[in-house]
Amino acid sequence: MQSALFLAVRHGGRTERGSRRRSELEEADKGRMKRTIIKDWKTRLSYFLQNSSNSNKRKSKKAGKHRNYFRPSPEEAQLWSEAFDELLANKYGLAAFRAFLKSEFCEENIEFWLACEDFKKTKSPQKLTSKAKKIYNDFIEKEAPKEINIDFQTKNMIAQNIQEATHTCFSAAQKRVYSLMENNSYPRFLESEFYQELCKKTPISRAAQGT
């Protein structure tokens, strides 16, 4: 009887240790996965920031301007959650959101929105027409390389309007894509590991507090 009781206690101890060990391994796996996700985000973000920076360098080379993008403070990053426009208006935030959309395989939405923003600033009628055709070929026509998800009626309207391009050619489609991002991708971005990491405040050490 005592032997059986000893074996049961011993077995119970092994089971408890085994469960604790599995729990520790699961936590370690989660930690590694989180670090991998954050690292991947930073790699994607660096890529977009580098491309954006290179583009700005080419545009402002004559003026001798140089622009760098710095990691935002937690307070600045938290502002992005107040409104979608706050995120889009921030260069670093925009690059981070693009990286997020790329991870969700819907980067074409922000690219189309940005193309429309650039299109609306175009003053030359000739450039307006050529840009309208490029946007149509890239994002609107059937099986376009970056085809966006809009209804058939809107596509037909755009096809007719670009023959005599105006600044409002893509207004309806841009509003549709903006709404899609704001209501779907934006909330998921705010819940992402990367965004949560940006919002974390660095703990102040006791040594720093004492100085």
matplotlib code that plots the C-alpha trace (Angstrom):
import matplotlib.pyplot as plt

x = [0.0, 2.8, 4.7, 1.7, 1.2, 4.9, 4.6, 1.5, 3.1, 6.2, 4.2, 2.1, 5.3, 6.7, 3.4, 3.4, 7.0, 6.2, 3.3, 5.4, 8.1, 5.6, 4.2, 7.7, 8.5, 5.2, 6.0, 9.5, 8.0, 5.6, 8.4, 10.5, 7.5, 6.9, 10.5, 10.5, 7.3, 8.8, 12.1, 10.2, 8.2, 11.3, 12.9, 9.8, 9.6, 13.3, 12.7, 9.8, 11.6, 14.7, 12.8, 10.8, 14.0, 15.7, 12.7, 12.8, 16.5, 16.1, 13.2, 15.1, 18.6, 18.7, 17.6, 20.2, 17.6, 18.1, 15.3, 15.5, 12.7, 13.1, 11.3, 8.4, 8.0, 5.4, 3.2, 3.4, 2.7, -0.4, -1.8, -2.2, -4.9, -7.1, -7.8, -6.8, -5.8, -3.3, -1.6, -1.5, -0.2, 2.9, 5.7, 6.9, 3.3, 2.5, 5.5, 4.6, 1.0, 2.3, 4.5, 1.4, -0.7, 2.1, 2.0, -1.7, -1.3, -3.3, -0.7, -2.4, -5.0, -2.5, -0.6, -3.8, -4.7, -1.3, -1.4, -4.7, -3.3, -0.4, -2.9, -5.0, -1.9, -1.1, -1.5, -0.4, -3.4, -1.0, 0.5, -3.0, -4.1, -1.0, -1.2, -4.9, -4.2, -1.3, -3.5, -6.2, -3.8, -2.1, -5.2, -8.5, -8.8, -9.6, -6.6, -4.5, -1.2, -2.4, -6.2, -8.2, -11.6, -14.2, -17.6, -18.1, -20.1, -17.3, -14.8, -16.9, -17.3, -13.6, -13.0, -15.2, -13.9, -10.2, -10.8, -11.0, -9.2, -10.1, -9.0, -12.1, -11.7, -10.9, -12.7, -15.4, -12.9, -10.5, -13.3, -14.2, -10.6, -10.1, -13.2, -12.0, -8.7, -10.1, -12.8, -10.7, -7.0, -6.5, -8.1, -6.0, -2.9, -3.6, -3.8, -0.6, 2.5, 4.6, 2.3, 1.9, 5.7, 6.0, 3.5, 5.5, 7.2, 10.8, 11.0, 13.1, 15.9, 16.5, 20.0, 18.4, 15.8, 18.5, 20.3]
y = [0.0, 2.4, 1.5, 2.2, 5.5, 6.4, 5.6, 7.7, 10.7, 10.2, 9.9, 13.0, 15.0, 14.0, 14.9, 18.3, 18.9, 17.8, 20.2, 23.0, 22.2, 22.2, 25.5, 27.0, 25.7, 27.2, 30.6, 30.5, 29.6, 32.5, 34.8, 33.7, 34.1, 37.6, 38.6, 37.1, 39.1, 42.3, 41.7, 41.0, 44.2, 46.3, 44.8, 45.6, 49.1, 49.8, 48.8, 51.2, 54.0, 53.5, 53.6, 56.6, 58.4, 57.6, 59.0, 62.2, 62.5, 62.4, 64.9, 67.4, 66.9, 70.2, 72.0, 70.1, 68.8, 65.6, 64.0, 61.2, 59.3, 58.7, 56.2, 58.1, 58.5, 56.3, 59.4, 60.3, 56.7, 56.7, 59.6, 57.3, 55.5, 58.6, 58.9, 57.2, 60.5, 61.0, 57.7, 58.6, 62.1, 60.7, 59.6, 56.8, 55.8, 55.6, 53.4, 51.2, 50.9, 50.0, 47.3, 46.0, 45.9, 44.1, 41.4, 41.1, 41.0, 44.1, 46.7, 47.8, 49.7, 52.2, 52.4, 53.3, 55.9, 57.5, 57.5, 59.3, 61.9, 62.5, 62.6, 65.3, 67.6, 67.3, 70.6, 69.8, 68.5, 66.3, 64.8, 64.4, 62.3, 60.1, 59.6, 58.7, 56.0, 54.6, 54.4, 52.8, 50.2, 49.5, 49.4, 49.5, 47.4, 43.7, 41.6, 44.7, 43.9, 45.7, 45.4, 47.0, 45.7, 48.1, 47.5, 47.0, 50.3, 52.4, 50.7, 51.6, 55.2, 55.5, 54.0, 56.6, 59.5, 59.0, 59.7, 63.4, 63.2, 65.5, 65.6, 63.8, 60.8, 58.4, 60.2, 57.5, 54.7, 56.4, 57.0, 53.3, 52.2, 54.7, 53.4, 49.8, 50.5, 52.6, 50.0, 46.8, 47.2, 50.1, 48.5, 45.3, 47.5, 49.1, 45.6, 44.4, 43.4, 46.0, 49.0, 47.9, 47.8, 51.3, 52.5, 51.0, 53.5, 52.6, 52.0, 54.6, 53.0, 53.8, 55.2, 57.6, 58.6, 59.4, 61.8]
z = [0.0, 1.0, -2.2, -4.4, -2.6, -3.1, -6.8, -7.2, -5.5, -7.5, -10.7, -9.8, -9.2, -12.6, -14.3, -12.5, -13.5, -17.1, -17.3, -15.9, -18.4, -21.3, -20.2, -20.0, -23.5, -24.9, -23.3, -24.8, -28.2, -27.9, -27.0, -29.9, -32.3, -31.0, -31.5, -35.0, -35.9, -34.5, -36.4, -39.6, -39.2, -38.6, -41.8, -43.8, -42.3, -43.0, -46.6, -47.1, -45.2, -47.3, -50.5, -49.4, -48.3, -51.6, -53.5, -51.5, -52.0, -55.8, -55.7, -53.4, -54.7, -56.4, -53.3, -51.3, -48.8, -46.8, -44.9, -42.3, -40.7, -37.0, -34.8, -33.2, -29.4, -27.7, -27.3, -31.0, -32.0, -29.7, -31.6, -34.6, -32.8, -32.5, -36.2, -39.4, -40.9, -38.1, -39.2, -42.9, -42.2, -40.4, -42.7, -40.3, -39.6, -43.3, -43.9, -41.0, -42.3, -45.8, -44.3, -42.4, -45.5, -47.4, -44.7, -45.3, -49.1, -49.7, -50.2, -53.4, -51.4, -49.9, -53.2, -55.0, -52.4, -52.6, -56.4, -56.3, -53.8, -56.2, -59.2, -57.6, -57.2, -60.9, -62.7, -66.3, -68.4, -70.4, -67.2, -65.8, -68.7, -68.7, -64.9, -65.2, -67.8, -65.6, -62.5, -64.6, -66.0, -62.6, -60.3, -62.1, -65.3, -65.1, -64.0, -63.4, -61.6, -58.5, -59.0, -56.2, -55.0, -56.3, -58.0, -61.7, -62.1, -60.5, -62.8, -65.9, -64.8, -64.4, -67.8, -69.4, -67.4, -68.1, -71.8, -70.7, -67.4, -64.5, -60.9, -59.8, -62.1, -59.2, -56.3, -55.8, -56.0, -53.6, -51.1, -51.3, -50.7, -47.9, -46.2, -46.7, -45.0, -42.2, -41.2, -41.8, -42.0, -39.7, -36.6, -37.2, -37.5, -34.1, -32.6, -34.2, -32.2, -34.0, -33.2, -29.6, -29.4, -30.7, -28.0, -25.2, -22.9, -22.0, -18.2, -16.4, -14.5, -10.8, -11.7, -14.2, -11.7, -9.2, -11.5]

ax = plt.figure().add_subplot(projection="3d")
ax.plot(x, y, z, "-o")
ax.set_aspect("equal")
plt.show()
